[in-house]
């Protein structure tokens, strides 16, 4: 069952991005603004998680600087090639990343 909101720890686990990096990205990217609950804890929606995954792809995989990633996002450039994957539910995205990691490790052993 899907959740409506995810904690920063859950988002960190799903995306493999440390919480301090998520908080830092919030200061740079205006589109990343998770709501806060009454206790002041961040609550991420699936749209926020998809955005974090897009940032991760641009910054960590494609090696853009944060300024470069921000420019691509602001201009709406069609640089992101993972749009089909981002349309998938979060739990399926996580499963696909785990399968990908397993296959890469298996390939290294061959």
C-alpha positions in Angstrom: 0.0 0.0 0.0 1.3 3.4 -0.9 1.8 6.0 1.7 0.7 9.6 1.4 3.7 11.0 3.2 7.2 9.8 3.8 9.7 10.9 6.5 13.1 12.2 5.6 14.6 9.0 6.8 12.3 6.9 4.5 13.2 9.2 1.6 16.8 8.8 2.4 16.5 5.0 2.4 14.4 5.0 -0.9 16.7 7.3 -2.8 20.1 6.5 -1.1 20.6 10.2 -0.5 21.7 11.2 3.0 19.3 13.4 5.0 21.7 16.3 5.2 22.0 16.3 1.4 18.2 16.4 1.1 18.1 19.4 3.4 20.9 21.1 1.5 19.1 20.5 -1.8 16.0 22.1 -0.3 18.0 25.4 0.0 19.1 25.3 -3.6 16.1 23.9 -5.5 12.8 25.8 -5.1 10.8 22.9 -6.4 11.9 20.7 -3.5 9.8 22.0 -0.6 8.4 19.2 1.5 5.7 20.2 3.9 6.3 20.0 7.6 4.0 18.5 10.1 3.0 20.0 13.4 6.1 18.6 15.0 8.2 20.3 12.4 9.3 17.1 10.6 9.5 17.1 6.9 6.8 15.1 5.1 7.6 14.2 1.5 5.1 13.2 -1.1 5.7 10.9 -4.1 6.2 13.9 -6.3 8.9 15.2 -4.0 10.6 11.8 -4.1 10.5 11.7 -7.9 12.1 15.2 -7.9 14.8 13.9 -5.6 15.5 11.0 -7.9 15.7 13.4 -10.9 18.2 15.5 -9.0 20.2 12.4 -8.0 20.4 11.4 -11.7 21.5 14.8 -12.8 24.0 15.4 -10.0 25.4 12.0 -9.2 25.0 10.0 -12.4 25.3 12.7 -15.1 27.8 14.7 -13.0 26.1 18.1 -13.2 26.9 20.7 -10.6 24.0 21.8 -8.5 24.0 25.0 -10.5 23.9 23.0 -13.8 21.1 20.8 -12.5 19.2 23.9 -11.4 19.5 25.5 -14.8 18.3 22.3 -16.5 15.3 22.1 -14.2 14.4 25.8 -14.5 14.7 25.7 -18.3 12.7 22.5 -18.5 15.4 20.9 -20.7 14.6 17.4 -21.9 17.9 16.2 -20.4 16.2 13.8 -18.0 16.1 10.4 -19.7 14.4 8.6 -16.8 11.0 10.2 -17.1 9.4 6.8 -17.9 10.9 5.3 -14.7 9.7 8.3 -12.6 6.2 7.6 -13.7 6.4 4.3 -11.8 5.3 4.0 -8.2 8.0 4.6 -5.6 8.1 1.0 -4.4 8.6 -0.2 -7.9 11.4 2.3 -8.5 13.1 1.0 -5.4 12.7 -2.6 -6.6 14.2 -1.7 -10.0 17.2 0.0 -8.4 17.8 -3.1 -6.2 17.6 -5.4 -9.2 19.9 -3.1 -11.1 22.4 -3.1 -8.2 22.2 -6.9 -8.0 22.8 -7.4 -11.7 25.8 -5.0 -11.7 27.3 -6.9 -8.8 26.7 -10.2 -10.6 28.3 -8.8 -13.8 31.4 -7.7 -11.8 31.8 -11.3 -10.6 31.7 -12.7 -14.1 
